[in-house]
Amino acid sequence: DAGITQSPRHKVTETGTPVTLRCHQTENHRYMYWYRQDPGHGLRLIHYSYGVKDTDKGEVSDGYSVSRSKTEDFLLTLESATSSQTSVYFCAISELGQGRLDEQYFGPGTRLTVT
Amino acid sequence: KQEVTQIPAALSVPEGENLVLNCSFTDSAIYNLQWFRQDPGKGLTSLLLIQSSQREQTSGRLNASLDKSSGRSTLYIAASQPGDSATYLCAVRTGNQFYFGTGTSLTVIP
């Protein structure tokens, strides 16, 4: 299995509080992604990173920010959590090249509940 | 914007049957297509990756095909087993972004 961990694995927070989710990889892959998964919507890309300090928006980036100061860590921050951000958040990694390096590998997920 | 559709949304088959899952996408300018499996409450596990220049990939009882020009991929599962019960997702890579279908929930009945 690809070395991807997410922390915390579960979190309950109140509306209006800031929340930071962490993704850590040991594969030295260049690309890292944050997704959210909701019933009826599948997985939707929030933000992605293509290198240290290089990030870009995905399909559903409003209300989220990210940072990547080291190759191995990609942080997702909800500046002021809302109930609509209750979801399961997945981190993924990949490379760009040929062969199996192109595959996207996923972390175990973080279940976030905003009350 | 790339749209990815998976039909059917749910499928139930008796053990031992061969089955086909479908994935279609609207923009044929893809870099690759990947099939995943997701068990309830778990993350995604990669099954097969097909590069845009390839027609198919095989792994054990799984075979995935890609017809880029028509915007379609199929995942063929041979001799299905109860352990194959899961949700199967396809994803296409366009540029630096991935677009996912909403999945097919497969139940294999012993």
Interface residues (C-beta under 8 A of the other chain):
Chain A: Y31 Y33 Y35 G40 H41 G42 L43 R44 L45 Y48 Y50 D56 G58 E59 F90 A92 L96 Q98 R100 D102 E103 Q104 Y105 F106 G107 P108 G109
Chain B: K1 Y31 N32 Q34 F36 K42 G43 L44 T45 S46 L49 Q51 L89 A91 R93 N96 Q97 F98 Y99 F100 G101 T102 G103
